[in-house]
Amino acid sequence: MNKYVISCCSTADLSKEHFEKINVKYIYFHYEIDGEEKADDLGETMAFDEFYQKMADGAMTKTSQVNAEEFEEFFENFLKEGYDIIHVTLSSGISGVLNSANIAKDILSDKYPERKIYVVDSLGASSGYGLLMDKMAEKRDEGLSIDELYKWTEENKLYVQSWFFSTDLTFYIRGGRISKASGAIGTVLGICPLLCINDKGKLIPKFKIRTKKKVIRTIVEKMEEFAKDRLDYADKCYISHSACMEDAIEVAKLVENKFPKLKGHVDINWVGTTIGSHTGPGTVALFFWGDKRSE
């Protein structure tokens, strides 16, 4: 069996230590904050709390995806050492990075015809994308070949359920996802939008829920509704947050109380700087294995 590498983008929002533990490689997206370009390097060059505080203080952010040349260099580092590679990208419903990865794949497939290069669209984001990578690492360690793992990933990626809520509409208004008028009314009324990722990998608003307390309860109810085996769910659950750890902990406690067979404690991560540049502070996301997304 040929040896192979599993890789993804930094937007899978796991910690550096987590990626190292499961032996998954990653490549950085990029962002700018007040005109200064930085790598989305899992909080190494700018701590997440500092990043979100700067946003809260009015700093302007902009993101850029990994380009084809960067992918080519990244992939070739493994190919020339004799490794095949399976790379999973941030959802094509959110970013165009899939195209960059495929351009690099096509170039390198000609240069290394003996090597296998698979590129997979995760149709996911943040630590839900990370949850998929974690499971892929488990399957690799169980002995799946790269061909078997590619097939498994394509067949199972839509079983990752991804739900998000935000308690701060500022950056949804700034990014044009909510009109200024609707945002102003929503802020006054304490509206917290609840969103999910659909089967096309797009972030879709589902409910407008009044008060943070109620939206926290509702997001856990969505896990009750969609989790594999419902209250007998026995797999991992991940949460990511953008500078609202207390809210994330409250969701985690409710999940752990509701799902006694959960595999370990809920793993809480930061929403990274790429996705966080668009959500701003105040977002909590909940990820688990469940019903196949079909809308």
Rosetta silent file (secondary structure, phi, psi, omega in degrees, C-alpha in Angstrom):
SEQUENCE: MNKYVISCCSTADLSKEHFEKINVKYIYFHYEIDGEEKADDLGETMAFDEFYQKMADGAMTKTSQVNAEEFEEFFENFLKEGYDIIHVTLSSGISGVLNSANIAKDILSDKYPERKIYVVDSLGASSGYGLLMDKMAEKRDEGLSIDELYKWTEENKLYVQSWFFSTDLTFYIRGGRISKASGAIGTVLGICPLLCINDKGKLIPKFKIRTKKKVIRTIVEKMEEFAKDRLDYADKCYISHSACMEDAIEVAKLVENKFPKLKGHVDINWVGTTIGSHTGPGTVALFFWGDKRSE
SCORE:     score description
SCORE:     0.000 S_00000001
   1 L     0.000  129.261  178.393    0.000    0.000    0.000 S_00000001
   2 L   -68.462  143.799  176.302    1.394    3.395   -0.938 S_00000001
   3 L   -76.959  148.251 -178.056    1.919    5.840    1.885 S_00000001
   4 E  -146.244  161.453 -179.347   -0.210    8.981    1.752 S_00000001
   5 E  -112.360  138.100  169.665   -0.811   12.342    3.401 S_00000001
   6 E  -102.164  132.380  179.116   -4.135   13.797    4.534 S_00000001
   7 E  -142.829  166.046 -179.236   -4.250   17.591    4.412 S_00000001
   8 E  -154.284 -172.318  175.949   -6.663   20.497    4.635 S_00000001
   9 E   -99.998  159.285 -178.842   -6.765   24.281    4.939 S_00000001
  10 H   -61.073  -16.781 -179.202   -6.310   26.202    8.180 S_00000001
  11 H   -72.687    2.955  172.112  -10.026   27.056    7.976 S_00000001
  12 H   -75.884   -8.401  169.611  -10.811   23.624    9.490 S_00000001
  13 L    51.006   49.460  164.402  -10.331   25.502   12.792 S_00000001
  14 L  -108.688  164.206  179.584   -8.620   22.884   14.911 S_00000001
  15 L   -76.580  160.720  176.373   -5.663   23.724   17.110 S_00000001
  16 H   -56.941  -41.488 -179.215   -2.077   23.179   15.988 S_00000001
  17 H   -64.485  -38.097  179.532   -1.755   20.525   18.690 S_00000001
  18 H   -65.689  -46.515  178.685   -4.875   18.735   17.442 S_00000001
  19 H   -59.435  -41.544 -179.939   -3.626   18.647   13.849 S_00000001
  20 H   -65.968  -40.454 -178.362   -0.268   17.289   15.030 S_00000001
  21 H   -62.152  -40.940 -177.631   -1.916   14.642   17.213 S_00000001
  22 H   -93.425    1.781  177.948   -4.024   13.244   14.353 S_00000001
  23 L    56.578   53.940  172.768   -1.208   13.750   11.786 S_00000001
  24 L  -115.956  126.932 -179.480   -3.160   15.953    9.379 S_00000001
  25 E   -85.863  160.930 -178.130   -1.182   18.578    7.452 S_00000001
  26 E  -149.941  156.681  178.786   -2.588   22.026    6.651 S_00000001
  27 E  -125.086  143.354 -172.541   -1.995   25.086    4.502 S_00000001
  28 L   -82.858  136.690  158.273   -2.746   28.660    5.542 S_00000001
  29 L   -74.858 -178.414  178.961   -5.361   31.032    4.206 S_00000001
  30 E  -133.243  155.161  174.156   -4.476   34.742    4.520 S_00000001
  31 E  -146.677  160.902  172.968   -6.145   37.784    5.987 S_00000001
  32 E  -118.811  141.456  172.972   -5.556   41.497    6.370 S_00000001
  33 E  -131.002  117.141 -173.152   -6.367   43.526    9.432 S_00000001
  34 L    51.192   42.818  174.540   -6.182   47.295    8.991 S_00000001
  35 L    84.019   -4.875 -179.580   -4.130   46.747    5.817 S_00000001
  36 E   -96.689  120.827 -177.011   -1.541   44.448    7.397 S_00000001
  37 E   -82.063  136.540 -179.889   -1.367   41.024    5.728 S_00000001
  38 E  -140.476  161.418  173.754   -1.052   37.956    7.932 S_00000001
  39 E   -87.308  140.891  172.595   -1.292   34.183    7.663 S_00000001
  40 L   -79.215   78.420 -168.502   -4.321   32.456    9.142 S_00000001
  41 L  -108.035   42.057  173.453   -1.896   30.345   11.180 S_00000001
  42 L    62.336   33.483  174.145   -4.122   29.076   13.989 S_00000001
  43 L    82.316   11.163 -176.726   -3.516   32.095   16.190 S_00000001
  44 L   -72.239  -49.523 -176.235    0.276   31.879   16.263 S_00000001
  45 L   -85.220  -22.851  172.013    1.209   35.361   14.958 S_00000001
  46 L  -141.515  119.475 -179.164   -1.873   37.067   16.393 S_00000001
  47 L   -60.681  145.854 -176.737   -3.757   35.580   19.308 S_00000001
  48 H   -60.029  -40.393 -178.721   -7.448   35.042   18.629 S_00000001
  49 H   -65.215  -35.415  176.631   -8.586   37.206   21.538 S_00000001
  50 H   -67.320  -43.116  179.294   -6.437   40.083   20.247 S_00000001
  51 H   -57.697  -49.700 -177.212   -7.805   39.626   16.722 S_00000001
  52 H   -71.371  -29.882  175.349  -11.436   39.780   17.845 S_00000001
  53 H   -66.880  -39.022  177.141  -10.785   42.693   20.168 S_00000001
  54 H   -62.832  -40.890  176.961   -9.333   44.636   17.242 S_00000001
  55 H   -62.621  -44.331  179.572  -12.464   43.849   15.220 S_00000001
  56 H   -62.219  -30.040  179.860  -14.665   44.964   18.089 S_00000001
  57 L   -84.579    0.297  174.475  -12.657   48.202   18.231 S_00000001
  58 L   109.184    3.610  179.410  -13.361   48.860   14.538 S_00000001
  59 L   -62.631  141.567  178.253  -10.455   47.262   12.675 S_00000001
  60 L   -93.026  137.835 -179.299  -11.233   46.394    9.051 S_00000001
  61 E  -123.329  154.747  177.170  -10.502   42.865    7.857 S_00000001
  62 E  -149.742  145.257 -177.540  -10.182   41.200    4.475 S_00000001
  63 E  -120.218  157.039  173.195   -9.400   37.599    3.554 S_00000001
  64 E  -141.948  141.096 -176.114   -7.707   35.820    0.657 S_00000001
  65 L   -81.259  170.852  173.747   -7.685   32.135   -0.172 S_00000001
  66 L   -68.393  131.196 -179.420   -4.757   29.866   -0.890 S_00000001
  67 L   -91.779  171.703 -174.595   -3.726   30.362   -4.523 S_00000001
  68 H   -62.216  -37.971 -179.887   -2.764   27.689   -7.046 S_00000001
  69 H   -64.423  -39.223  178.098    0.970   28.388   -6.762 S_00000001
  70 H   -65.894  -42.323  176.804    0.868   27.913   -2.995 S_00000001
  71 H   -61.810  -41.097 -178.506   -1.015   24.642   -3.390 S_00000001
  72 H   -60.398  -45.123  178.878    1.477   23.471   -5.996 S_00000001
  73 H   -65.353  -43.518 -178.929    4.401   24.058   -3.642 S_00000001
  74 H   -61.732  -49.959 -179.785    2.546   22.519   -0.692 S_00000001
  75 H   -63.561  -42.193 -174.120    1.524   19.376   -2.577 S_00000001
  76 H   -64.826  -29.901  177.138    4.908   18.933   -4.243 S_00000001
  77 H   -56.494  -34.850  179.669    6.687   18.821   -0.880 S_00000001
  78 H   -86.876  -40.479 -176.876    4.898   15.522   -0.230 S_00000001
  79 H   -61.835  -42.124 -177.620    4.849   14.150   -3.781 S_00000001
  80 L   -70.852  -15.501  174.924    8.603   14.393   -4.254 S_00000001
  81 L   -91.963    4.271  175.455    9.059   12.415   -1.018 S_00000001
  82 L    92.592   12.355  179.539    6.977    9.605   -2.495 S_00000001
  83 L   -94.847  141.723  162.297    3.654   10.332   -0.792 S_00000001
  84 E   -80.243  168.400 -176.588    0.231   10.339   -2.401 S_00000001
  85 E  -144.913  139.517  170.491   -2.065   13.066   -1.106 S_00000001
  86 E  -124.447  113.730 -176.727   -5.733   13.625   -0.322 S_00000001
  87 E  -111.435  134.281 -179.788   -6.514   17.277    0.331 S_00000001
  88 E  -113.420  127.826 -176.019   -9.865   18.551    1.608 S_00000001
  89 E  -100.743  161.838  166.998  -10.801   22.192    0.987 S_00000001
  90 L   -56.137  149.222 -175.372  -13.073   24.695    2.646 S_00000001
  91 L   -49.997  135.551  174.988  -16.589   24.525    1.189 S_00000001
  92 L   -68.492  -14.614  176.247  -16.992   25.688   -2.416 S_00000001
  93 L   -79.089   -6.667 -178.103  -20.223   27.311   -1.216 S_00000001
  94 L  -119.856  -32.905 -172.439  -18.127   29.739    0.832 S_00000001
  95 L  -141.898  158.726  175.601  -14.816   30.040   -1.032 S_00000001
  96 L   -94.287   14.488 -173.782  -13.258   29.493   -4.454 S_00000001
  97 H   -64.931  -25.576  177.106  -10.260   27.677   -2.962 S_00000001
  98 H   -56.337  -40.875  179.957  -11.358   24.354   -4.477 S_00000001
  99 H   -62.533  -41.605  179.550  -10.496   25.725   -7.931 S_00000001
 100 H   -62.849  -43.201 -179.663   -6.986   26.686   -6.824 S_00000001
 101 H   -64.058  -39.194 -179.417   -6.363   23.220   -5.396 S_00000001
 102 H   -70.194  -33.257  175.491   -7.600   21.556   -8.594 S_00000001
 103 H   -62.029  -46.990  178.926   -5.356   23.735  -10.775 S_00000001
 104 H   -62.791  -40.499  178.359   -2.347   22.635   -8.727 S_00000001
 105 H   -58.739  -46.447 -178.055   -3.518   19.017   -8.886 S_00000001
 106 H   -62.696  -41.572  179.436   -3.738   19.115  -12.699 S_00000001
 107 H   -63.692  -45.935 -174.372   -0.252   20.597  -13.040 S_00000001
 108 H   -77.273  -25.067  176.741    1.318   18.105  -10.642 S_00000001
 109 H   -63.814  -33.029  175.935   -0.512   15.083  -12.030 S_00000001
 110 H   -72.201  -36.586 -176.604    1.423   15.627  -15.274 S_00000001
 111 H   -77.678  -33.303 -178.655    4.697   16.057  -13.401 S_00000001
 112 L  -125.700   68.985 -174.695    4.169   13.084  -11.063 S_00000001
 113 L   -63.586  -19.502 -179.116    2.048   10.614  -13.076 S_00000001
 114 L   -83.536  -10.587 -176.444    2.904    7.794  -10.663 S_00000001
 115 L   -98.710  152.035  174.795    1.413    9.643   -7.677 S_00000001
 116 L  -101.176  132.563  176.811   -2.249    9.920   -6.651 S_00000001
 117 E  -129.591  114.472  176.296   -3.662   13.366   -5.837 S_00000001
 118 E  -110.050  136.184  173.414   -7.236   13.617   -4.609 S_00000001
 119 E  -120.884  127.873 -177.083   -8.974   16.922   -3.921 S_00000001
 120 E  -119.892  134.618  171.939  -12.237   16.879   -1.961 S_00000001
 121 E   -84.525  114.343 -176.704  -14.731   19.697   -1.436 S_00000001
 122 L   -65.144  -26.676 -170.965  -15.626   19.447    2.272 S_00000001
 123 L    53.441   28.579 -179.667  -18.905   21.348    1.785 S_00000001
 124 L  -142.639 -179.052 -177.439  -18.216   22.409    5.357 S_00000001
 125 L  -155.975  162.275  176.236  -16.434   25.037    7.399 S_00000001
 126 H    51.710 -145.216 -172.188  -14.724   25.761   10.692 S_00000001
 127 H   -72.741   -7.141  169.734  -14.575   22.911   13.211 S_00000001
 128 H   -71.698  -41.513  170.928  -17.251   20.951   11.307 S_00000001
 129 H   -60.345  -39.954  176.498  -14.715   20.712    8.499 S_00000001
 130 H   -64.897  -37.699  177.735  -12.286   19.808   11.297 S_00000001
 131 H   -60.972  -39.384  176.219  -14.636   17.083   12.540 S_00000001
 132 H   -63.758  -44.106  179.643  -14.511   15.538    9.063 S_00000001
 133 H   -62.624  -39.166  179.311  -10.700   15.677    9.059 S_00000001
 134 H   -61.144  -44.664 -179.966  -10.600   14.029   12.470 S_00000001
 135 H   -67.648  -38.069  176.807  -12.775   11.140   11.256 S_00000001
 136 H   -60.479  -40.247  178.163  -10.664   10.771    8.096 S_00000001
 137 H   -63.333  -38.953  176.347   -7.582   10.403   10.278 S_00000001
 138 H   -61.167  -45.281 -179.011   -9.366    7.669   12.250 S_00000001
 139 H   -64.903  -39.194  175.615  -10.242    5.845    9.029 S_00000001
 140 H   -59.515  -45.743 -177.252   -6.643    6.128    7.795 S_00000001
 141 H   -69.011  -21.654  174.724   -5.393    4.678   11.080 S_00000001
 142 L   -76.582  -10.406  174.991   -7.879    1.808   10.723 S_00000001
 143 L   110.664    8.174  179.343   -6.012    0.874    7.546 S_00000001
 144 L   -64.653  140.074  172.784   -8.028    2.383    4.695 S_00000001
 145 L   -73.449  168.919  179.237   -6.095    2.920    1.484 S_00000001
 146 H   -63.266  -36.290  178.536   -6.129    6.383   -0.083 S_00000001
 147 H   -66.341  -41.784  178.530   -8.669    5.188   -2.669 S_00000001
 148 H   -66.126  -39.240 -179.343  -10.924    3.777    0.051 S_00000001
 149 H   -69.107  -40.200  176.695  -10.607    6.931    2.129 S_00000001
 150 H   -58.856  -46.548  179.677  -11.418    9.174   -0.824 S_00000001
 151 H   -62.896  -44.248  179.115  -14.556    7.123   -1.521 S_00000001
 152 H   -60.204  -44.157 -176.896  -15.552    7.139    2.169 S_00000001
 153 H   -63.597  -45.703  179.447  -15.084   10.922    2.421 S_00000001
 154 H   -63.594  -33.522 -177.653  -17.184   11.685   -0.640 S_00000001
 155 H   -80.475  -20.063 -170.852  -19.931    9.373    0.613 S_00000001
 156 H  -119.068   -8.083 -173.083  -19.994   10.683    4.194 S_00000001
 157 H   -62.901  -28.117 -179.052  -19.073   14.381    4.240 S_00000001
 158 H   -79.576   -0.529  175.720  -22.706   15.528    4.132 S_00000001
 159 H   -86.163   -3.615  173.124  -23.434   13.716    7.383 S_00000001
 160 E   -79.605  117.545  176.484  -21.599   16.486    9.273 S_00000001
 161 E   -90.579  134.299 -175.241  -24.276   18.754   10.734 S_00000001
 162 E  -132.796  115.058 -179.039  -23.225   22.399   11.168 S_00000001
 163 E  -125.884  138.373 -175.676  -25.297   24.955   13.105 S_00000001
 164 E  -131.898  146.255  164.872  -24.322   28.537   13.961 S_00000001
 165 E  -136.749  157.795  178.272  -25.774   31.430   15.907 S_00000001
 166 E  -130.549  137.980  176.383  -24.614   34.986   16.424 S_00000001
 167 L  -103.605    3.307  179.740  -25.348   37.386   19.257 S_00000001
 168 L  -135.142  113.796 -175.527  -23.728   40.352   17.479 S_00000001
 169 L   -87.741   -2.269 -173.155  -25.127   41.479   14.120 S_00000001
 170 H   -50.956  -48.963 -172.509  -22.502   44.167   13.505 S_00000001
 171 H   -84.986  -18.669  171.357  -20.403   42.231   11.020 S_00000001
 172 H   -70.989  -35.828  176.179  -23.363   40.605    9.307 S_00000001
 173 H   -69.371  -46.551 -177.926  -24.568   44.148    8.580 S_00000001
 174 H   -61.340  -36.054 -178.664  -21.085   45.305    7.517 S_00000001
 175 L   -84.952   -1.024  176.531  -20.732   42.331    5.146 S_00000001
 176 L    82.379    6.738  179.267  -24.152   42.955    3.583 S_00000001
 177 L   -78.878  -19.721  174.624  -25.699   39.679    4.763 S_00000001
 178 L  -132.975  135.649  178.892  -28.219   41.690    6.807 S_00000001
 179 L   -68.060  157.768  179.673  -29.545   45.096    5.799 S_00000001
 180 H   -60.674  -40.097 -179.092  -28.827   48.058    8.054 S_00000001
 181 H   -65.347  -48.106  179.190  -32.531   48.491    8.785 S_00000001
 182 H   -63.863  -38.574  179.593  -33.065   44.831    9.645 S_00000001
 183 H   -64.751  -41.236  179.363  -29.869   44.809   11.667 S_00000001
 184 H   -63.761  -44.789  178.808  -30.905   47.846   13.679 S_00000001
 185 H   -64.548  -44.551 -179.774  -34.306   46.339   14.460 S_00000001
 186 H   -61.202  -38.602  179.148  -32.744   42.967   15.242 S_00000001
 187 H   -65.252  -44.877  179.461  -30.247   44.534   17.626 S_00000001
 188 H   -61.436  -41.619 -176.821  -32.961   46.408   19.520 S_00000001
 189 H   -83.902   -4.682 -178.973  -35.099   43.261   19.800 S_00000001
 190 L    70.990   34.880 -178.894  -32.157   41.046   20.749 S_00000001
 191 E   -75.265  132.231  176.363  -32.526   38.855   17.657 S_00000001
 192 E  -120.179  106.314 -179.417  -29.949   36.078   17.315 S_00000001
 193 E   -67.319  139.439  174.357  -29.997   34.430   13.872 S_00000001
 194 E  -110.724  125.653 -174.766  -29.618   30.642   13.762 S_00000001
 195 E  -126.087  162.146  173.019  -27.999   29.344   10.566 S_00000001
 196 E  -140.300  168.957  174.400  -26.872   26.026    9.128 S_00000001
 197 E  -100.116  127.958 -176.443  -24.743   24.771    6.239 S_00000001
 198 L   -88.988 -172.509 -175.801  -26.808   23.119    3.510 S_00000001
 199 L   -72.996  -10.165  174.821  -25.938   20.307    1.097 S_00000001
 200 L   -96.654    3.590  178.537  -24.336   22.808   -1.309 S_00000001
 201 L    77.696   19.890  179.810  -22.003   24.004    1.420 S_00000001
 202 L  -101.553  147.071  178.353  -23.684   27.391    1.749 S_00000001
 203 E   -83.669  118.721 -171.601  -24.486   29.139    5.025 S_00000001
 204 E  -118.980  123.281  173.804  -28.282   29.468    5.204 S_00000001
 205 E   -65.740  132.546 -178.445  -30.297   31.526    7.744 S_00000001
 206 E  -113.206  -43.000 -175.869  -32.956   29.280    9.283 S_00000001
 207 E  -143.702  149.002  170.820  -34.506   31.100   12.246 S_00000001
 208 E  -108.629  110.107 -171.609  -34.549   34.515   13.880 S_00000001
 209 E  -113.182  132.508 -177.556  -34.598   33.836   17.594 S_00000001
 210 E   -88.893  125.674  179.068  -35.140   36.432   20.263 S_00000001
 211 L    85.493  142.051  179.036  -32.665   36.385   23.176 S_00000001
 212 H   -64.131  -39.432 -178.757  -29.353   34.618   23.587 S_00000001
 213 H   -58.425  -42.216 -177.803  -30.753   32.249   26.207 S_00000001
 214 H   -72.257  -39.048 -178.622  -33.342   30.917   23.768 S_00000001
 215 H   -68.387  -33.401  175.680  -30.953   30.524   20.815 S_00000001
 216 H   -63.237  -43.250  178.136  -28.539   28.553   23.002 S_00000001
 217 H   -65.733  -39.402 -176.704  -31.364   26.206   23.931 S_00000001
 218 H   -68.652  -38.664 -178.297  -32.526   25.978   20.304 S_00000001
 219 H   -65.053  -34.039  176.200  -29.147   25.058   18.832 S_00000001
 220 H   -71.523  -34.363  175.374  -28.960   22.099   21.238 S_00000001
 221 H   -62.830  -33.048  176.986  -32.505   21.138   20.247 S_00000001
 222 H   -66.597  -33.560  174.913  -31.272   20.974   16.641 S_00000001
 223 H   -68.198  -40.044  175.130  -28.690   18.440   17.741 S_00000001
 224 H   -58.725  -38.546 -175.772  -31.471   16.429   19.401 S_00000001
 225 H   -74.571  -35.993 -169.691  -33.406   16.587   16.136 S_00000001
 226 H  -115.625  -11.130 -175.935  -30.621   15.691   13.702 S_00000001
 227 E   -64.470  146.763  175.147  -27.857   13.811   15.576 S_00000001
 228 L   -59.058  128.396 -178.783  -27.116   10.221   14.603 S_00000001
 229 L    64.868   13.348  174.425  -29.090    7.959   16.994 S_00000001
 230 H    52.347 -123.725 -175.100  -30.593   11.126   18.501 S_00000001
 231 H   -70.186  -11.068  175.043  -30.120   11.161   22.323 S_00000001
 232 H   -92.208   14.405 -179.967  -28.027    7.981   22.041 S_00000001
 233 L   -52.069  129.411 -173.582  -25.446    9.879   19.958 S_00000001
 234 L  -128.990   26.885  179.540  -22.086    8.285   20.711 S_00000001
 235 L  -115.534 -169.026 -177.676  -19.591   10.172   18.543 S_00000001
 236 L   -80.913  156.152  175.078  -17.616   13.398   18.916 S_00000001
 237 E  -134.856  130.755  179.462  -19.078   16.909   19.117 S_00000001
 238 E  -117.695  146.511  172.739  -17.128   20.086   18.321 S_00000001
 239 E  -126.485  141.858  167.730  -17.926   23.717   19.049 S_00000001
 240 E  -126.331  151.798 -176.369  -16.160   26.781   17.691 S_00000001
 241 E  -144.697  154.836  176.218  -16.620   30.347   18.908 S_00000001
 242 L  -115.397   89.644  175.737  -15.471   33.862   18.110 S_00000001
 243 L    60.102   39.515  174.395  -14.584   35.527   21.422 S_00000001
 244 L  -143.439   58.277 -175.955  -17.643   34.276   23.314 S_00000001
 245 H   -58.662  -37.413 -179.030  -16.246   31.395   25.345 S_00000001
 246 H   -60.973  -41.466  177.670  -18.916   31.652   28.038 S_00000001
 247 H   -65.513  -41.274  179.295  -21.662   31.045   25.459 S_00000001
 248 H   -62.503  -41.481  179.139  -19.691   28.136   23.970 S_00000001
 249 H   -65.034  -39.418  178.561  -19.257   26.577   27.414 S_00000001
 250 H   -62.628  -42.620  176.572  -22.976   26.921   28.109 S_00000001
 251 H   -62.836  -44.465 -179.131  -23.800   25.111   24.845 S_00000001
 252 H   -59.892  -42.128  179.617  -21.208   22.422   25.643 S_00000001
 253 H   -63.548  -42.342  178.601  -22.682   21.796   29.096 S_00000001
 254 H   -63.055  -41.934  179.019  -26.181   21.412   27.670 S_00000001
 255 H   -62.569  -46.824 -177.776  -24.888   18.987   25.026 S_00000001
 256 H   -65.040  -31.585  177.039  -23.008   16.888   27.570 S_00000001
 257 H   -73.887  -36.054 -176.678  -26.082   16.720   29.796 S_00000001
 258 H   -78.496  -29.094 -171.980  -28.406   15.789   26.909 S_00000001
 259 L  -122.136   81.270 -174.397  -26.131   13.192   25.294 S_00000001
 260 L   -65.550  -18.075 -179.127  -24.699   10.889   27.997 S_00000001
 261 L   -94.529    6.606 -179.258  -23.079    8.538   25.445 S_00000001
 262 L   -49.567  141.855  179.803  -21.048   11.334   23.831 S_00000001
 263 L   -81.742   93.908 -177.401  -17.509   10.293   22.868 S_00000001
 264 L    78.035 -176.295  176.755  -15.477   12.342   25.325 S_00000001
 265 L   -77.489  159.482  173.523  -16.148   15.934   26.293 S_00000001
 266 L   -62.478  132.202 -179.859  -17.243   18.529   23.754 S_00000001
 267 E   -92.364  117.767 -178.015  -14.137   19.952   22.073 S_00000001
 268 E  -103.447  124.390  179.086  -14.236   23.790   22.018 S_00000001
 269 E  -122.530  168.304  172.469  -12.126   25.641   19.418 S_00000001
 270 E   -84.196  144.132  162.935  -11.804   29.203   18.184 S_00000001
 271 L   -69.465  123.813 -174.691  -13.393   30.320   14.927 S_00000001
 272 L   -69.802  175.585 -171.990  -10.234   31.125   12.990 S_00000001
 273 H   -69.989  -25.686  178.444   -9.263   34.478   11.544 S_00000001
 274 H   -69.859  -58.072 -179.515  -10.481   33.727    8.009 S_00000001
 275 H   -68.426  -37.114  179.085  -14.055   32.826    8.894 S_00000001
 276 H   -64.010  -24.920  176.736  -13.984   35.174   11.885 S_00000001
 277 H   -63.204  -24.476 -179.098  -13.182   38.090    9.573 S_00000001
 278 H   -98.430  -32.757 -179.653  -16.705   37.670    8.207 S_00000001
 279 H   -84.860  -33.292 -170.957  -18.636   36.704   11.356 S_00000001
 280 L    71.800 -176.459  177.866  -16.911   39.015   13.813 S_00000001
 281 L   -66.557  158.152  171.396  -17.139   38.360   17.560 S_00000001
 282 L    96.505   12.102  179.570  -20.201   36.698   19.070 S_00000001
 283 E  -105.525  136.249  173.339  -20.636   33.568   16.924 S_00000001
 284 E  -123.139  134.810  179.602  -20.985   30.036   18.305 S_00000001
 285 E  -125.272  140.974 -177.606  -21.046   26.990   16.014 S_00000001
 286 E  -122.007  130.063 -174.647  -22.066   23.422   16.892 S_00000001
 287 E  -131.384  136.821 -179.098  -20.919   20.397   14.852 S_00000001
 288 E  -160.809  166.059  175.844  -21.842   16.727   15.090 S_00000001
 289 E   -85.978  134.090 -176.452  -22.521   13.638   12.944 S_00000001
 290 E  -161.140 -148.418  179.009  -26.159   13.256   12.000 S_00000001
 291 L   -61.825  149.335  178.239  -28.740   13.079    9.244 S_00000001
 292 L   -68.737  131.035  177.281  -27.468   13.652    5.734 S_00000001
 293 L   -64.442  133.832 -173.201  -27.925   17.259    4.641 S_00000001
 294 L  -138.432   19.273 -179.941  -30.496   17.320    1.849 S_00000001
 295 L  -129.218    0.000    0.000  -31.489   20.945    1.228 S_00000001
